Amino acid sequence: SPTSVANREYFVRLRDHPEIKAYISPALPGADGKPIIYIGKRLNAPNGAFIGIALAALHGEYFQELFTNYLRALPGGSKSMALWRNDGRLLARAPIEPIAATDALPPDLTRPPASNGLIAYWATDPESGTIAVAQRRFEDLPLSVETRRSASAMVAPWNGESLATGVGGGALLLLVAAAVLLLMRQLRTEALIIEERT
């Protein structure tokens, strides 16, 4: 038998608020107990009257798997991705459990985006340190995708490289200094030989 959605929040919001073009539900438990995110769009008649909604249901796991695959491609640790509603409600995150180094701060959805919808900034938390945050806001949907990475995780590969470069550079300087000393000794010896001959 058909199920009525006339009393569901997404239907009521879109029906009663013509200024809302699209509605994103919080992650709600589906029939299988897994989170589902409903995306609804208002449908209007040519005269602007409400005639219904177009509705899509997406499993929250879809975003978690997508974000997890993306994060695997980034080297290092202390990184996360999240999908937020523009009211600050979390819809999906990878990893599922927050990481203390990156997820201690709530999202800053008040910063004005650039014309392309991108925002990148550094955030500081007294407990977890400095975090690089990149957000992408969607023009037609009240959503933001956010990637976070701790500054310490970002520079960790450079720390190892700088140590190796420092050791290698130091060894090279020692070799150059030894060569210069040997050259100077050779020049002194030749100068002494020339002095004795004259």
Secondary structure as GFF3:
##gff-version 3
##sequence-region A 1 198
A	DSSP	alpha_helix	9	16	.	.	.	ID=ss1
A	DSSP	beta_strand	22	24	.	.	.	ID=ss2
A	DSSP	beta_strand	28	29	.	.	.	ID=ss3
A	DSSP	beta_strand	35	44	.	.	.	ID=ss4
A	DSSP	beta_strand	50	59	.	.	.	ID=ss5
A	DSSP	alpha_helix	60	73	.	.	.	ID=ss6
A	DSSP	beta_strand	79	85	.	.	.	ID=ss7
A	DSSP	beta_strand	90	94	.	.	.	ID=ss8
A	DSSP	alpha_helix	100	103	.	.	.	ID=ss9
A	DSSP	beta_strand	118	125	.	.	.	ID=ss10
A	DSSP	beta_strand	129	137	.	.	.	ID=ss11
A	DSSP	beta_strand	143	150	.	.	.	ID=ss12
A	DSSP	alpha_helix	151	197	.	.	.	ID=ss13
###
